[in-house]
């Protein structure tokens, strides 16, 4: 019988035995290097890669709506706010897992998800709310990746319209059903971040070399509707931690997650700020009618390379968004613990169909980001985690026995509650309230202008 390599992991106040491998043949060194990731570095690459994908191309559009100063301030503000709520989610995950491990629950063949954390800590009503918002957000997050694929490839090959490209990339992205879990995104996360890094600096340098267009205008913010639409797109940008729990669960030592999302956000800001500032500086108000930054830059080998790299990255991000949905669907069907990868892949396929369909109905690149940010991200990754953390630790006994105590520099429990109350109030009023109003008006305007099932959203007129 093959010997097992077992690593002891201390997460809070309990010791868990995590099996890393069953035999030398099961995981060759090469396979482990590319495929089996559970380190702190893997989690950092996953968070950073997942946080900035196609939204990199829409941030200049947001700057044209917000103006330069507001665009910069909102990125910094929502970046810090997103890092804080990701920290709250990690605290709740460790608290939940600690309590369950004390009850001798074994998670080695089960991926913990956010709705299960809410269920274990706060009950079934919180579970249902969390499940609804998380799944709906991830569903539309996947839809956005398909729309972005079709939008980007069109700038290399316009022989096919964007709707046809959506059909093609929908089939390609369906292959993500064969990726078992976030353990297996090691090489993909690394490559994905390298791809967005190249694209961000291409946008920055190409815009500076291009220079400002003749008569460039920077009139934003001009309308309140556009202002809050742009703000919610940035809220969406730094609200990519709907998969935080799944990324933590894939770590060998999940208690080390605390600052990973903040570190990832700081790196992402080095990509999003220079690129958005440069493109907006060069093209100004033209971006109001060009939600994809690629559409304004002249075609070149560097631009084509950026487009291709973003296409590959969007495939990776589609997998990131869809994998938690696959887990939920597997659990619903009773297939989650099935060892056969082929059977699990077949059971996952129905998840891809509604995503494919919605991407064809609403191909509004840019406006859909703001709508999803206002109506779904605001609750999924800001309001619900902050409220859940406050209610979980409301009893004095829960605070006394907490596995993770609040940092002293924020003022202990009192400071933590003040921050959480501020986040809930801000996001509810500004993000969901004003942002939802503005985003829905803009979204309806796109439907009125282009219609549903449009073949080629924001495509330039074909030359005769």
N, C-alpha and C positions, 0 to 999 in steps of 0.2 A: 504493500500500500504506500502510495507516494506521501512523503512528508509534507507538512504544511508550514509555510512561513507566516508567522503571526506577529503582528505589531500591536503593541499596547498603546492605546490612545486615551489621553485624559481630556475629557470635555467637561469642564465645570467640576462637579463634585462626584463624578462617577468614572469608572474605568471600563472602557469598551474594548473587546477583542475584535479587531478588524482583520479579516483574512485578505491578504494581498495576492496570493497566488496558490494554486494547488499542486503544481508540478512544473519542472523546468520546461517540459514540452508545451505546457499550456501557454506560457508567455516567454517567448524567446526575447533576447535582449533587444533585437531590432523592433519587435512588436511592442514591447514595453516603452521603447523610446518614442515611437510615433503614435501609439494608440492608447495606452493606459496611463492617464494623467490624474493625479489626485493631490499634487503639491500646492503650496501657496502660490508658486509662479503660474501654475496652470489656472488657478482660480483668477489671478490677476489678468492673465491674457484673455480668459473667458469674459470677465466683466468689461474690460476695455474694448475688446473686439465686438461684443454684443451691444455696447452702449452707443457707439458711433458707426452707423452703417449708411444707408441711403440718406439719412437726415443731414449728413455732411453736405449734400448737394442742395438741400432746401434752406439751409441757414442763411445764405445770402438773400434769398427771397424774404425770409423773416426780417432781416436787417432793413430791407427796402420798405417794409411795413412799419417797423418800429423806429427807424432812425439809428444812427451809429451808436450814440451814447446809451440809449435804452437797450439796444441789442447786446452790447458788451456787459452792461450791468445785470441784465436778466440771465445771461449765461453764467456769470459768476455766482449770482444769488441762487438760481435753481440747481447749479452744480453742487453747492454746499448743502442745500436742502435735500437733494436726492441722496447725497452721501450719508446724511444723518438718518433718513428713514431706512436706508439699506442697513445701517448699523442697528436700528431698532428691530428690523426683521431678523437679523442674525442673533440678537439677544433672545428674541422669542423662540427661535429655532432651538437654541442651546437649552433654554428653559424647558421646552416641551420634551426634547430628547432626553434630558436628564431625568425628568419625572418618569418617563416611560421606561428608561433603562433601570430605574430603581424598582419598577414593577416587573423586571426581567423580560421586557419585550425585546425581541431580536430584530434588528433592521437590516441585517446583512443581505437579504433577498427582497428588500422593499425600499423603494425610493420615497422618502418623505417629501410631501408637497405643502405649499402654503395653506391650502384649505384644511389640511389635516392638523397643522399646527394650531390654526384657529379653533378647530373642533376640539382638540385636546385641552386647550387652555380656556376657551370661552363657551363652548357648546355648539349645538347643531345650527342655530340661527346664524351665528357668525360664520360657520363653515359654509352655509348656503350662499351668503352674501359674498364671501371671499371667492368661492368657486365661480359664481356668476361673473363678477368683475374680472377676475384673473383670466378665465377662459375666453371671455369676450375680447379682452384686450389682446391676448396672444393670438386669437383668431384674426383680428384685424391687423395686428402686427405682421402676421404672415402674409395677409392680403397686400399690405404695403410693399413687402419685399418683391412680390410678383409684379406689381405695378411698376416698381423701380427697375426691375430687370428689363421689361419691355420698353420703358422710357429710355433707358441707357443704350441698349443695343441699337435702337433706331438711329442714333447719331453715328453709328458705323455703317449700318446697312438699312437703308430706307426703302428697299425693294418690297419689303413686307410692312404692313401697317402695324401699329402697336398692339392692336387686339390679337392679331395672328401671332405676334411674338409672345403674347401672354399665354396663348394655348401651348406653345412650344416649351416655354420655361415652366409652365405648370407641370408638364410631364417630367421635365428634368428634376424639378424640386421634389417631386413625389418619391424620388430615390432615397430621400432622407429617412424613410421608414426603416431602412436597414441599419441605421446607426443606433446601437442599443441604448446608450445613456451619455451623460455629460462626462463620464470617465473617458469616453472615446473621442473627445474633441481636441485632444492635446495638440496635434499638428495643425488642425484646422484653425484653432484659436490663434495660434502663433502667426500662421500665414495671413489670416484675416486682418490682424492688426497691422502687419507690414503693408498690406494692400491699401488700407485706409490711410496709413501714414504717407504712402507715395501719393495717393490721390489728393490729400489735403495740401501737401507741399506743391504738387503740380498746379492746383487751383491758385495758390498764393503766388507762385513765381510767374505763371502764365499771365495772370491778371496784371501784375506789376510790369511785366515786359510789354503787354498789350497797351497799357496806359489808359487814361480816361478817354471815353468816346467824346466826340465833338458835341459840345453843348450839354454835357452831363449835368443832371439835376439830382440832388439828394433832398427831396422835399419831405420825407417821412419824419415824424408821423403826421399824416395828413387827415386820416379818418379814424374815428374810435373803433369802428368795426375791424379795420385792418390792423390797428395797434394790438388789440387783444387777440386777434387771430395769430399774429406773429409771436406774441408772448406765450400762447399755449403750444405753439410748435416747439419752442425752447423748453417748455415744461415737459413735453413729450421726449425731447432729446435726452434729458437727464433723468428720465423715468423708466430706464430700461432694466430695472431690477425686479421685474415680474418673475424672473427665473432665479432669483437670489437663493432661495431655499434649495432648489435642485443643484445649483453650483456648489453650495456648501456641503450638501449631502455627498457630492462626488469627491470631496476632499478627504484625505486620510486623517487630517486633524482639523475638523471644522471649527474648533474654538479659536483658531488663528485667523479667522476671516475678518475680524473687527474692522481693521483699517484698509482692507484690500480695495473696497469700492471707492474710498476717498483717494487712494493712490492712483487708481484707474482713472478717476475723474480728473485729477490734476494733469495726467498725461493727455487725456482727451481734450482738455482745454488748450493745450499747445497745438492741437490740430484744428479745432473748430474756430478759435478766435482769429488767427492769422488768415485763414482761408475765407471766412465770411467777411472780414474787414476789407481784404484786398479785392474780392470780387465786387462788393458793394461800392467801394471807392472807384473802381474802373467803370462800372455800368450803371450805377445809380438806379433811377426810377424804371429803367428798362426791365429790371428784375420783377417788377410787379406783374408782368405778363409772361414771365419765364421762371417757373418754379424749380426747374432743373438747371443748375449752374452750367452744366455741359453745353446747353443750347446756345450760350452766348460766346463761348470761346471758339476761335478758329480751329478747324480740323488740322491735326498734325499727328505725327507718330507718338508723341508724348500723350496727347489727348486720347488717342485710340487705346494706348496701353492702360491709361487710367480707367477708361470705360470697361475694358476687359477685366481688369483687376476688381473693379466694383461689382461686375456681374458675378464673379466667383465668390466674392465676399457676401453678396446678397443671397447666394445659394447657402452659404454657411449660416448666415443670420436667419434664413428661413428655417433651417434645422434647429437653431437655438430656440426660436419662438414656437415651433411645432412640437418639439420633444416633450415639453410638459403636457401638451394636449394629448400626445400619444399615450403618456402615462395614465392620464385620467381616463381615456377611452379603454385602455387595457384593463384598468381596475374595474370599470363598469362591466366589461365583458368577462371578467375573471381570467384574463390572459396575462396578467402582470408577472406572475411567477413562472410562466412557461419558459423552459430552457431553450426551446427551439426558436432560433432567430428568424427562420423563415415563417413560422406560424405567427410570431409577433408582428412581423412586417405586413403580412396579409391582413391581420386584424386592424392595423393602423391605417390602411389605405382609405377607408371612408372619411377620415378626418380631412384629407386633402381636397376632396370634392367641393365642399362649400367654400373653401378658401379660393379655389380656382374660379368658381362661379362669381363670387363677390368681386374679385379683381377684374373680371370682364364687365360687370355691371357698372362699377364706380371707379374708373381709371384716373381719378383726379389726383395726380401727383402733387403734393404740397398741401392743398386744402384738407385732404383726408387725414394728414398727420395732425393738424390742428384740432380737427373734430375728435379724433381718437384721444388726443392729449387732454382735451377739456372734459369729455364725457366719461372716459374710462381710466386713463392714467391718473387723473386727479384723485380718484378713489382708491384704485388698485395699489398704488405705490406711495401715496402721501397720506391721505386721510385715514384709511383703514389701519395701516401699521401704527400710526400715532395714537389713534383711539384704542386699538387693541392693546398696545403697551400700557397705556394709562389705566385701563380697566383691569388688566391682568395683575398689575401691581398696586391696585387701589387698597386691598386689605393690608394692614400692618404686618401680618404674618408672612404675606407673600414678599414684601419688601425685605423683611428680616432674613428670609431664607432664599433670597434671589441668588441664582448662580452667577449672574453678571450684574454688578452694581454700577450705577452711573458714575462717570468720571468726576473727580473732585473739582476740576477746573470749571465745570458748568454750574456748580453750586449744589451738587448732590441731587436728591430726589426733587426738591423744590425747583431747582433750575431746570431739571429735565421736564417736569410737568409744564413749566412756563413755555419752554421751547415747543413742546408738543401741541399745546393749546394754540400758540401762535401759528404753527404750520396748518392745523386743522382750519382755523379761521381764515387765514390767507388764501389757502387753496380752494376752500369752499366758496368764498366770495369772488376772488380774482380769477382763479383757475376755472372752476366749474361754472360760477355765475356769469361773470362778464365774458370769460373765455368761451363758455358754451354758447352764449347768445351770439357772439361775433362769429364763431366757427360755423354754427349752423346756418347763419345768414349767408356766409361765404360759400358754404357747401351747396346750399339750395341754388345760389346764383350760378354755380358751375353746372348744375343739372339743367337749369333753365337755358343756359348758354350753349352747352354741348349735348345735353340729353344723356340718357343712360345707354349703355352698350355702344358708346361712341367708338368708332374705329380707330381714331387717331387724335387723342387729346393733346391740344396745343402744338399740333404739327404745323410747320410752315407750309404755305401753298406749294403744290407740286408745279415744277416748271414744265411748260408745254414742250 
